[in-house]
Amino acid sequence: MADQYLAQTQTQRLQMVLAPQLRQSLELLQVPILELRTLVQQEMQQNPTLEEQLPETTQVEVEQGTADEKAVEPGTTDDKTEERKELDFKEQFEVLARLDDEWREYFQQTQASHHYTEEDAARRQYFFDSITQPESLQEHLLAQLVLTDVNEDERRIAELLIGSINDDGYLTTPIEEVAQTTGFDPVRLRELLEVIQEFDPIGVGARDLQECLLLQLKRLGKGESLAAAVVQNHLDDLGARKYPVIAKALKTTVDEIQQVARFIATLEPKPGRMFTAEQPSYVLPEVSVQKISGEYIIMLNRDQIPHLLISKHYRQLVEDPNTTPDVKSYIREKIRAGALLIKSIHQRQQTIYRIAVEIVRVQREFLDRGISQLKPLTMVEIAAILGVHETTVSRAIANKYMQTPRGMFEMKYFFTPGYKNADGTEVSNKTIKDTISNLFAEEDPINPLSDQAMVAKLKETGITVARRTIAKYRDELNILPSHLRKSF
């Protein structure tokens, strides 16, 4: 057996590593505009050489394609890297000073067209301060508990039960489990639960759908009605729309069961839903598209992104003979980091703009006439046109929105596969879904369309799709199968 021993060896291998500047560029490309503003503000707090241009200021901006990038861009790997690292401070700031002269007029024009006053800032802050936090279901129930005549110990137990009610209004933890965990009497727990079930909203505190519906029927004075009998004994058959079976079991007519079913459908299956509505998400469009004189004009949203500059103060500080070498080195690194950030933001904006231009070019008929004219489009196609990788397109459109004459859409909305019509033209799957939805909405409720019948209907319009595709799209549209949509 060979002896075992430790030894050091050298090997060479290729490994892809993302440089810090590339990581930053990818991060800025992917975040939406509101998050971008937050990231930029955080960077401004950490980098003293970065400042946001305000009205009536004179500072220096580093813009891609205008500066000598060798003087400010870090992370390059060519033969002159060492030369750039040793670039004289005076020469470096002469470049920045030249930029100041070249872009002064540009800044004035930008301020004139994108003037953001203190009044605008105050109005925007007032808007955000005016947003109120809605009352939660638990807070609503606790407020009603205070008005009851339960004693202090019982109130503590009731608060525990309220805390166990989920956002839909259901008590998901069994009473026995609550009693075992807390040591409280199960009988008293049930009595307190009955007190809670008298609270608003009607049906809250139920342990399942059947109890929830029965609580609502009882509160409406229909605790002994035919509807209560259907919910009590035939809820599964009701869900499957087996009206003849229910009518036979309850010795009544199918028409009467149908009327009962329509009434039960007006009850609330999730009584806590009104308190757990999703918070509105506030989004800002990255791109605005307007039709002017028959042509679509594309504009980037620049107002929400701080206009970053490299402050002149640090050029003067470096030129000061009293500044120590350590301070000069610190300033140089911060300037390079700031220049990289400005460049990354510029690249982000240019990438989003170029993608928006292609979207408008391909989807012009959609902008003119609506969803029926939405064209199939893939990220691979756009990536090939722009000369970038498809993952770059994916990052650029993630969580980004476009304001169009047809409304505001997520940019990913315009990227969709499609099918070929009988005449060879392509149609988007979103267009097919919209057509299917309209056909189902117009169907005869007594004789609803089956998936196979929908295939024939679409074929009449020149769209050929398989039955399983219809079933898939119907599920995505939350449309029931034909036997569950049938009205007797």
Beta strands, then each sheet from edge to edge (+ up, - down):
strand 1: 50-52
strand 2: 287-292
strand 3: 295-300
strand 4: 308-310
strand 5: 401-404
strand 6: 407-410
strand 7: 418-420
strand 8: 426-428
sheet 1: 1+ 4-
sheet 2: 3+ 2- 5- 6+
sheet 3: 7+ 8-
end
